[in-house]
Amino acid sequence: MDFALILVVATFFTGAVWLLDKLFFKKRRQQFSGETKPGLIVEYSNSFFPVLALVLVLRSFLFEPFQIPSGSMLPTLKVGDFILVNKFSYGVHLPVINKEILEVDDPEVGDVAVFRYPLDQRLNYIKRVVGTPGDTVSYADKMLTVNGEPVGRELLEKYPSDAPSEWLWKETLGEAEHEVYNYPPRTFDFPDIQVPEGYYFVMGDNRDHSNDSRFWCQGEVKDSSGCLLIPGYFNDRGMPLVMGFVPEENLVGKAVAVWMHWPELLSLPDFTAFRRIE
């Protein structure tokens, strides 16, 4: 269900009824019957249009709420966190058609970004930006390197109680200082890759349990979906390396704050979980 489309249609329908009532219907009622009370549709439209219009403006151009459905961004974001996404951080876009009408800023390394999943535009994903256009990124032995510089990190705890199979690190990526999980056994590494113009490379903070730029293409090249071949690299089975990149036009906004935690429908929402997202 496309909520944005439903909201736009509802706003324009109630707005059209409200406007027609102001210009024509109200005068006709008074002129022919002497009544001022409108019909049910007109009455509901007059009541709901201002509310719908306000929600449309706020949601489309300022802030939009999202719920975290998976653990790919642990420990930064937990399942059941409700977050606010700044919609104008990466430019002002028209709702539904997502056409940019005002350029603002570009994502920076370290940002937590929400974007439309390149392989299914109906889904919204949230990951951390680790490479912007022109950056060179690599990952080896749990160490992330950007433009030849290893990303600073500090081991905080081995096998913490919240994640007894992980190691907890503090990482400094760009201006963001945040925590990440790593599963100790060696997992997927990749060599130096350069992020193409118009694309972004993203990873989850739960580094070994995240469907991100490293994995979602599964070796299949789809230029229209950002699944791009990395030239000159083959794995031990002779297969080429295909990485997934987020097209610039898929960006939704920057995640800026957690405003509530509500893990289960029958549980009580926790508003004390409010915090800024680093």
NORPEJO-V899041 format. One record per residue. N is the residue number from 0. D_LAST is the distance of its C-alpha to the last C-alpha in whole Angstrom. Layout:
<<N:D_LAST> <N:D_LAST>>
This chain:
<<0:31> <1:29> <2:28> <3:28> <4:31> <5:33> <6:31> <7:32> <8:36> <9:36> <10:35> <11:37> <12:40> <13:40> <14:39> <15:43> <16:44> <17:43> <18:44> <19:48> <20:48> <21:48> <22:50> <23:53> <24:53> <25:53> <26:56> <27:58> <28:57> <29:59> <30:61> <31:63> <32:62> <33:61> <34:58> <35:55> <36:53> <37:51> <38:51> <39:48> <40:46> <41:47> <42:46> <43:43> <44:41> <45:42> <46:40> <47:37> <48:37> <49:35> <50:32> <51:32> <52:32> <53:29> <54:27> <55:27> <56:26> <57:23> <58:22> <59:23> <60:22> <61:19> <62:17> <63:18> <64:17> <65:17> <66:17> <67:16> <68:19> <69:18> <70:17> <71:15> <72:12> <73:12> <74:11> <75:8> <76:10> <77:14> <78:17> <79:18> <80:14> <81:15> <82:12> <83:13> <84:13> <85:14> <86:17> <87:18> <88:15> <89:17> <90:20> <91:23> <92:24> <93:27> <94:27> <95:29> <96:30> <97:26> <98:28> <99:26> <100:28> <101:26> <102:24> <103:20> <104:18> <105:17> <106:14> <107:12> <108:12> <109:8> <110:8> <111:8> <112:11> <113:14> <114:17> <115:21> <116:22> <117:24> <118:27> <119:27> <120:26> <121:26> <122:23> <123:20> <124:17> <125:13> <126:12> <127:10> <128:12> <129:14> <130:17> <131:18> <132:21> <133:23> <134:21> <135:23> <136:21> <137:22> <138:21> <139:24> <140:24> <141:20> <142:20> <143:18> <144:19> <145:18> <146:21> <147:23> <148:21> <149:19> <150:16> <151:15> <152:15> <153:16> <154:18> <155:17> <156:19> <157:22> <158:23> <159:20> <160:22> <161:20> <162:20> <163:23> <164:24> <165:21> <166:19> <167:16> <168:14> <169:12> <170:11> <171:10> <172:10> <173:11> <174:9> <175:5> <176:6> <177:6> <178:9> <179:12> <180:15> <181:18> <182:22> <183:24> <184:27> <185:27> <186:25> <187:25> <188:25> <189:25> <190:27> <191:26> <192:25> <193:25> <194:23> <195:26> <196:26> <197:24> <198:22> <199:19> <200:18> <201:15> <202:15> <203:13> <204:11> <205:15> <206:16> <207:20> <208:20> <209:18> <210:20> <211:19> <212:20> <213:22> <214:24> <215:25> <216:28> <217:30> <218:32> <219:33> <220:33> <221:32> <222:31> <223:31> <224:28> <225:26> <226:28> <227:29> <228:31> <229:30> <230:34> <231:35> <232:34> <233:35> <234:35> <235:37> <236:39> <237:39> <238:37> <239:35> <240:31> <241:29> <242:26> <243:24> <244:22> <245:21> <246:23> <247:22> <248:23> <249:22> <250:18> <251:18> <252:15> <253:11> <254:9> <255:8> <256:9> <257:11> <258:14> <259:16> <260:17> <261:20> <262:21> <263:25> <264:27> <265:29> <266:27> <267:25> <268:22> <269:20> <270:18> <271:17> <272:14> <273:13> <274:9> <275:6> <276:4> <277:0>>
